[in-house]
Every structure is written in structure tokens, then in C-alpha cells.
Amino acid sequence: MTTATVSSNISPTMTPSLNAMFRFQWEKAQNCFVLLFPEGMVKLNGGAGEIMQLIDGEKNLQQITDTLHTKFPDAGDLTTDVNEFISTAIEKKWLYHD
């Protein structure tokens, strides 16, 4: 997916927050971060878990992306990957945004 195809509701100043119907946590048995909800569980890959750890309802998307760039300096530009994940998470109603 290119930047042009990322949902138009994604902007660097938006502040994502976790939908109250979900709980984000490390699941030792799965050896990964997960989103728990009444009907089940979503297993997150490593990148998604790194992004979700930074979502606190206070940091905006630019701050989240900057933090990831600092944590993973050799990863290159993560903006598109972060935007794609956030867009998908909003579509799946895992996240809300301001």
C-alpha cells in the first residue's frame, strides 16, 4: 500500500486511542501482544505491538512515529507502515481517534 492509498482520515496530528471494548496486553502463552475482546482475541505481529504500546490517547501520530524512529533507527522511514496500521485498526474499530 502506498501513502496515496492510506485512508484520508490519517494525519500526523490525530491522536489515536484504544476502543474500550478491547484490552491490549502481552500474552505469555501466545508470545506476542494481543487485543482481547469479549468474543475473542487478535494476535498482533511485532510491529503492530510496538505501535500499540505507544497508543495512550495522548500521543499524536507524529509523536508515535518519531518514537518508533528513535527506537528503530535502522528501520528507515516507518511513516507509511504506521499510517497503514492505524488506518486498519480504525477500520476494524480497535482504535478511535480525535
C-alpha positions, -999 to +999 in steps of 0.1 A: +000+000+000+014+034-009+010+066+010-016+077-015-039+047-007-037+052+031-071+063+044-076+101+041-086+104+078-050+097+089-030+128+097+002+134+118-018+154+144-045+128+151-045+112+185-055+075+184-069+058+215-079+022+222-116+013+219-128+005+254-142-028+241-106-041+237-078-047+261-042-046+249-017-068+267+013-092+264+000-127+262+028-150+275+011-182+261+010-167+226+044-150+230+030-118+215+009-088+222-028-093+217-061-074+217-086-091+239-124-085+233-155-103+246-157-126+216-120-135+213-085-123+207-064-107+180-028-117+179-006-088+168+027-091+150+058-074+164+054-041+145+018-038+155+026-045+191+053-018+191+028+007+177+001-003+201+024+001+231+026+038+223-011+045+219-022+061+251-048+086+239-024+115+245+004+110+219-005+120+183+005+100+153+036+121+146+049+116+182+043+078+179+061+077+146+090+098+159+093+075+190+095+044+167+121+061+145+142+067+176+137+032+189+145+016+155+169+040+137+180+014+111+144+006+100+142+036+076+111+057+073+083+040+092+056+066+085+037+046+058+038+014+079+025+032+110-002+050+090-013+018+073-016+000+107-035+029+123-059+031+093-065-007+095-070-005+133-095+023+129-114+004+102-115-027+125-127-004+153-097-014+175-089+023+178-107+056+178-092+090+170-099+126+178 
